[in-house]
Amino acid sequence: METISTNKEKRSTKLRLVLKKQEDWLKKVEEISGQNVFACYQCGKCSAGCPMSAEMDLLPNQVIRLLQLGAVEPLLNCRTIWLCASCFTCTARCPKGVSLTRLMEGVRLAIFRTRKSDEISPKEMVKETLPQIALIGALRKLTA
Amino acid sequence: MEIAYFPGCTLKTTAKKLEDSALAVADALDINLKELPNWTCCGTVYSLAEDDLMRQVAPIRTLARTEALGYSTLTTLCSVCYNTLAQANLFVKADSIRLEKINNFMDEEPDYKGNVEVKHFLTILQELGTEKLKSAVKKDLSGLKVACYYGCLLLRPQSVGIDDCEQPYILENIMQALGTKPVFFPYQVECCGSYHTAVKPEIVARRVYRILENARENGANLVVTSCPLCYFNLKNRQKEIKKLYPGFKPMPIFYFTEIMTDAFGLTKTLENI
């Protein structure tokens, strides 16, 4: 019995460590996006409809869940927020009227405003003739 | 009535075909489009930050110049320009303080008062009515099975969507009026991967593969779109698709206006299909 309870304690300690709360960060994201993350009840419709979810490491609804918990660290190093192309499918389908599209942009901008460095550099872009909207779109979304 | 026309950067380069064919369509249907003088970049992607007014300056400057020239309607052909201009317009119309701040910042420009309506060219065609389109048709295109691809920016967010965001019909209506047969195409509102094409073309290739295969499964001979970025992704990423899925067969992609000029007997773009 003792071993089991120690294991349980260990697990819960680990969980607390992973989810270090950073509420100031959540406030920043809510301020930029104008959205209330606590309106989300985790139905998962955003993840079901997201055209990019197959490419993502965190599912879209998990991004909101982490924001609700104030757990920022997993968001700082994920691919998901950079893959969101603001197609607004999740926003159109959310039964609670939460715009995850705006929250994703809020997370991206909060990161840019803190670290002040870019996610991509022009060197990483494909070497072919592209429509200007592709070049400028990528640079506006993925650089600080 | 004269309508102001905002081309945007891409219409003058990779999407020249869209501009040429759309202006020919407008001519044929007596739609009086007048290109805005001194137009500048629309801002490309609409900024979703509530607290950063600087990013709204580009689209609002265009709207201010349009209003100062006495126009009440501004039309665009590019879905990206349409979305950015229309969302920025709503953003400043909803809050006079924001608008005042932006106007103060652009001291050299006339103040924008919020009296311009941004309309996509498709909406103008819809308002004109399908009867007018039918009467302009000179060539029989009844053998053509068309998949109408909308992408994101024409339809979402709903506040600026030109049609229902899940089951739009505006392109189908026009294609039907021309005599072609639009096919059932559930992937018509799925994102093509957008600007990721500049950094992660393989992701766009996987997205486009699904979209084009869905069109093919439903019997389409070709796919039409209105967005220069969707057009590029749907057309040019087929090279990458072939590498990922060797069994993939090419699918022809056209701007909807190219089908229109063919139907009106002005061009022969479809002859090689």
Interface residues (C-beta under 8 A of the other chain):
Chain A: E31 I32 S33 G34 P51 M52 A54 E55 L83 A85 S86 C87 F88 T89 T91 A92 S99 T101 R102 E105 G106 L109 I120 E124 M125 V126 E128 T129 L130 P131 Q132 I133 A134 L135 I136 G137 A138 R140 K141 L142
Chain B: G8 C9 T10 T13 T14 A15 C41 G43 T44 V45 Y46 S47 L48 A49 E50 D51 D52 C78 V80 C152 R156 P157 Q158 C165 E166 V189 E190 C191 G193 S194 Y195 H196 T197 A198 V199 P201 I203 R206 R207 P228 L229 F232 N236
